[in-house]
Amino acid sequence: MRAVFFAVLLLIFSAPASQAAVELIMFNSPACEYCEMWEDEVGIIYDKTDEAKTAPVRRIFIGDADKTQLKIRPVIYTPTFVLIDQGKEVGRIVGYGGEAFFWGFFEELLKKLPAKNKISAADNSSAAIVASMGK
């Protein structure tokens, strides 16, 4: 039993760190007022949303955009939100025009993902969790 435990630990800690299959990349700049607005209005709650379970956010300084290994078109403006699946661009939102603007466009981007990469709200509901415990 002890050998199995250590074998599992070895596998966990020796596995290379990989990027999430799906993620939302936010290209930002310290001088970007709209980036600050997004952080104040959406960023503070984003990690608690179902969307974050599907596409966790990763922030990248726009000056480092060329250093990423992502297969995306050039990023010129901040904020730019790029939805990534398996390292490739699915789509993007350029700019931030408020919460409704962001969530509306982001919802459309998420629809472009293959079904296997989406986590539905129903999958995360309390009823679904309780029902799965009885199996």
VENJO-V397281 format. One record per residue. RES is the residue in one small letter. PSI is psi in radians with two decimals (none if undefined). NEAR is the number of other C-alpha atoms within 10 Angstrom. Layout:
res=RES psi=PSI near=NEAR
res=RES psi=PSI near=NEAR
//
This chain:
res=m psi=-0.74 near=6
res=r psi=-0.68 near=7
res=a psi=-0.68 near=8
res=v psi=-0.75 near=9
res=f psi=-0.83 near=9
res=f psi=-0.57 near=11
res=a psi=-0.71 near=11
res=v psi=-0.77 near=12
res=l psi=-0.74 near=11
res=l psi=-0.76 near=11
res=l psi=-0.73 near=10
res=i psi=-0.84 near=11
res=f psi=-0.25 near=9
res=s psi=-0.20 near=9
res=a psi=2.40 near=8
res=p psi=2.51 near=8
res=a psi=2.27 near=8
res=s psi=2.75 near=6
res=q psi=2.75 near=11
res=a psi=2.56 near=16
res=a psi=-0.76 near=14
res=v psi=2.34 near=24
res=e psi=2.75 near=22
res=l psi=2.06 near=25
res=i psi=2.20 near=20
res=m psi=1.98 near=22
res=f psi=2.16 near=23
res=n psi=3.12 near=23
res=s psi=2.52 near=18
res=p psi=-0.43 near=10
res=a psi=0.08 near=9
res=c psi=1.91 near=12
res=e psi=-0.62 near=14
res=y psi=-0.50 near=17
res=c psi=-0.76 near=21
res=e psi=-0.71 near=17
res=m psi=-0.77 near=15
res=w psi=-0.79 near=19
res=e psi=-0.75 near=13
res=d psi=-0.62 near=11
res=e psi=-0.64 near=13
res=v psi=-0.76 near=15
res=g psi=-0.61 near=14
res=i psi=-0.38 near=10
res=i psi=-0.21 near=11
res=y psi=-0.79 near=16
res=d psi=-0.28 near=14
res=k psi=0.00 near=10
res=t psi=2.81 near=12
res=d psi=-0.58 near=17
res=e psi=-0.63 near=21
res=a psi=-0.50 near=16
res=k psi=-0.57 near=19
res=t psi=-0.79 near=19
res=a psi=1.52 near=23
res=p psi=2.57 near=18
res=v psi=2.45 near=21
res=r psi=2.23 near=14
res=r psi=2.32 near=13
res=i psi=2.27 near=15
res=f psi=2.32 near=13
res=i psi=-0.51 near=19
res=g psi=-0.31 near=12
res=d psi=0.09 near=10
res=a psi=-0.67 near=16
res=d psi=-0.29 near=11
res=k psi=-0.10 near=8
res=t psi=2.79 near=10
res=q psi=0.28 near=9
res=l psi=2.57 near=14
res=k psi=1.44 near=13
res=i psi=2.84 near=18
res=r psi=2.81 near=11
res=p psi=2.55 near=8
res=v psi=2.19 near=17
res=i psi=-0.69 near=12
res=y psi=2.72 near=14
res=t psi=2.55 near=22
res=p psi=2.60 near=25
res=t psi=2.23 near=21
res=f psi=2.08 near=24
res=v psi=2.13 near=25
res=l psi=2.17 near=26
res=i psi=2.38 near=22
res=d psi=2.08 near=21
res=q psi=0.67 near=13
res=g psi=0.04 near=17
res=k psi=2.57 near=16
res=e psi=2.26 near=18
res=v psi=-0.69 near=18
res=g psi=3.09 near=20
res=r psi=2.76 near=20
res=i psi=2.15 near=17
res=v psi=2.11 near=16
res=g psi=3.04 near=16
res=y psi=2.05 near=19
res=g psi=0.40 near=11
res=g psi=2.97 near=13
res=e psi=-0.85 near=12
res=a psi=-0.71 near=10
res=f psi=-0.91 near=12
res=f psi=-0.94 near=17
res=w psi=-0.64 near=13
res=g psi=-0.86 near=10
res=f psi=-0.66 near=13
res=f psi=-0.68 near=19
res=e psi=-0.70 near=11
res=e psi=-0.68 near=11
res=l psi=-0.75 near=16
res=l psi=-0.51 near=19
res=k psi=-0.36 near=10
res=k psi=-0.21 near=12
res=l psi=2.57 near=17
res=p psi=2.56 near=9
res=a psi=-0.58 near=10
res=k psi=-0.35 near=6
res=n psi=-0.05 near=14
res=k psi=2.46 near=18
res=i psi=2.00 near=15
res=s psi=2.74 near=13
res=a psi=-0.59 near=12
res=a psi=-0.61 near=11
res=d psi=-0.44 near=12
res=n psi=0.07 near=12
res=s psi=2.75 near=11
res=s psi=-0.68 near=10
res=a psi=-0.71 near=10
res=a psi=-0.67 near=12
res=i psi=-0.80 near=12
res=v psi=-0.73 near=10
res=a psi=-0.67 near=10
res=s psi=-0.44 near=9
res=m psi=-0.43 near=7
res=g psi=-0.12 near=6
res=k psi=none near=5
//
